[in-house]
């Protein structure tokens, strides 16, 4: 494909699972952790598993907050956020006290505990479907119903529902895929989602 895909290592998340899946789809992917490496990458992936505040703190402590803001928000470099990486793009989360990257107008909320009445558990864990709300090239060639692997207790709440291009139902509907200009976020783990995840990552690599 020719593009250099940088998978951002900020101390949270299974980086090598993402790298391995990217290589399976023929992408030139490598771990990036410094400002210089982030600048050199053509596209970025921000994965993540763990707490919101820890994610914000780790990005800051590694000295990459400003370069991410410059490359992604100001210059428009493509970025795919995965799970916690998607949530970090919000203003804030009920899980923590720190301010997020604020690239997407919205906040992150814990699943309403009332879903327990339906026999559902928190965290939301396992395979679930994603229903496309808009045509978007990130969904190209993925057969319906699209199924992906989830592990999370918090989800995005968007100011503008139009940014939610894919939704998932777990007690109620929540945005599981968001897109705004050069930024895409997915609440699930494409690197754990077999053929569905492979195709989505391939689509991200091929986005113009």
C-alpha positions in Angstrom: 0.0 0.0 0.0 3.0 2.3 0.4 1.7 4.3 3.3 3.4 4.4 6.7 0.9 3.6 9.4 2.0 4.6 12.9 0.4 2.7 15.8 0.9 5.0 18.8 2.4 3.4 21.9 1.5 5.4 25.0 1.7 2.5 27.4 -1.9 1.2 27.2 -3.3 -1.4 24.9 -2.2 -4.4 23.0 0.0 -2.7 20.4 1.4 -5.8 18.8 -2.1 -7.3 18.1 -2.9 -4.2 16.1 0.5 -4.3 14.3 0.1 -8.0 13.4 -3.4 -7.4 12.1 -2.2 -4.5 10.0 0.5 -6.6 8.5 -2.0 -9.3 7.6 -3.9 -6.8 5.5 -0.6 -5.8 3.7 0.0 -2.5 5.5 3.4 -1.1 6.4 2.7 -0.5 10.1 5.1 0.2 13.0 5.0 1.3 16.6 5.5 5.1 17.0 6.1 6.7 20.4 8.0 9.9 19.8 7.0 13.2 18.2 9.4 12.6 15.3 7.9 9.2 14.6 4.4 10.6 14.7 5.3 13.3 12.2 6.9 10.8 9.8 3.8 8.6 9.7 1.3 9.1 6.9 -1.7 7.8 9.0 -2.0 7.1 12.7 -3.8 4.5 14.9 -4.5 5.3 18.6 -5.4 2.1 20.3 -6.0 1.7 24.0 -7.3 -0.5 26.9 -7.6 0.9 30.4 -8.8 4.0 32.2 -9.4 7.4 30.7 -7.3 9.4 33.1 -4.4 7.0 32.7 -4.6 7.4 28.9 -4.6 11.2 29.1 -1.8 11.2 31.6 0.4 8.8 29.6 0.0 10.8 26.4 1.0 13.9 28.3 3.9 12.3 30.1 5.4 11.0 26.9 5.4 14.5 25.4 3.2 13.7 22.4 0.1 15.8 23.2 1.2 18.8 21.2 2.4 16.9 18.2 -0.9 14.9 18.1 -2.9 18.2 18.3 -0.7 19.7 15.5 -0.7 16.7 13.2 -4.3 15.5 13.6 -6.3 18.5 14.6 -4.5 21.3 12.7 -2.9 19.5 9.8 -5.6 16.9 9.2 -3.5 13.7 9.4 -5.8 10.7 9.4 -6.2 9.0 12.7 -8.2 5.9 13.8 -9.0 5.6 17.5 -9.8 2.2 18.9 -11.7 1.6 22.1 -10.1 3.8 24.8 -8.3 5.6 21.9 -11.7 6.6 20.6 -12.9 7.7 24.0 -9.8 9.9 24.5 -11.0 12.0 21.5 -13.9 13.3 23.7 -14.0 16.4 25.9 -14.2 14.3 29.1 -15.3 11.0 30.6 -17.4 10.0 33.6 -14.6 7.6 34.3 -12.1 10.3 35.2 -11.3 13.9 35.9 -8.9 14.9 33.2 -9.8 16.7 30.0 -9.7 14.6 26.8 -8.2 15.5 23.4 -11.5 17.3 22.6 -11.3 16.5 18.9 -14.9 15.2 18.9 -17.7 17.3 20.4 -19.1 14.9 23.0 -18.5 13.2 26.3 -18.0 9.6 27.5 -20.6 8.1 29.9 -20.9 4.8 31.8 -23.5 2.4 30.6 -26.7 3.1 32.4 -27.0 0.4 35.2 -30.6 -0.1 34.4 -29.6 -2.4 31.6 -29.0 -5.0 34.3 -32.8 -5.3 34.4 -32.6 -6.9 30.9 -30.1 -9.4 32.1 -27.2 -7.6 30.5 -23.9 -7.2 32.3 -21.3 -4.3 32.5 -18.8 -4.4 30.9 -20.2 -5.0 27.5 -18.0 -7.9 26.4 -18.1 -10.1 23.4 -19.4 -10.0 19.8 -22.1 -7.6 18.8 -23.4 -6.0 15.6 -22.8 -2.6 14.2 -25.5 -1.0 12.0 -24.3 1.6 9.6 -26.1 4.9 9.8 -24.4 6.4 6.8 -22.6 5.2 3.7 -18.9 5.6 4.5 -15.8 4.0 2.9 -14.7 2.5 6.3 -17.6 0.0 5.9 -16.7 -0.9 2.3 -17.1 -4.5 1.5 -18.2 -5.6 5.0 -21.2 -7.8 4.8 -24.2 -7.1 7.0 -24.7 -7.8 9.8 -21.3 -6.4 10.7 -20.0 -8.1 13.8 -17.2 -6.9 16.0 -15.7 -7.7 19.3 -16.3 -5.3 22.2 -14.9 -4.9 25.7 -16.0 -1.7 27.5 -18.0 -0.1 30.3 -18.2 3.4 28.9 -19.5 4.8 25.5 -19.5 8.0 23.6 -22.4 10.5 23.8 -22.2 12.9 20.9 -23.4 16.4 20.7 -24.1 15.9 17.0 -25.7 12.5 16.3 -24.7 12.9 12.7 -21.1 12.0 13.6 -22.2 8.6 14.7 -21.9 6.7 11.4 -22.4 3.3 13.1 -24.5 2.3 16.1 -24.6 -0.8 18.4 -27.4 -1.8 20.7 -26.6 -3.0 24.2 -29.7 -2.2 26.3 -30.0 0.9 24.2 -28.3 2.3 21.1 -24.9 4.0 21.3 -22.5 5.3 18.7 -19.9 2.5 18.0 -18.3 4.2 15.0 -17.8 7.9 14.7 -16.3 10.0 11.9 -15.4 13.6 11.6 -13.2 14.8 8.7 -9.8 13.0 9.1 -10.8 11.3 12.4 -12.5 7.9 12.8 -13.2 6.2 16.1 -14.4 2.6 16.7 -15.5 1.4 20.2 -14.8 -2.2 19.4 -11.5 -4.0 18.7 -11.0 -4.6 15.0 -7.7 -6.4 15.8 -9.8 -9.0 17.6 -12.7 -9.1 15.1 -11.3 -11.6 12.5 -12.5 -11.0 8.9 -14.7 -8.0 9.9 -11.8 -6.3 11.6 -9.3 -7.1 8.9 -11.5 -5.5 6.2 -12.2 -2.4 8.4 -8.5 -1.9 8.9 -7.8 -2.4 5.2 -10.5 0.2 4.4 -8.8 2.6 6.8 -5.5 2.2 5.0 -7.1 2.8 1.7 -9.1 5.9 2.7 -8.0 8.9 0.5 
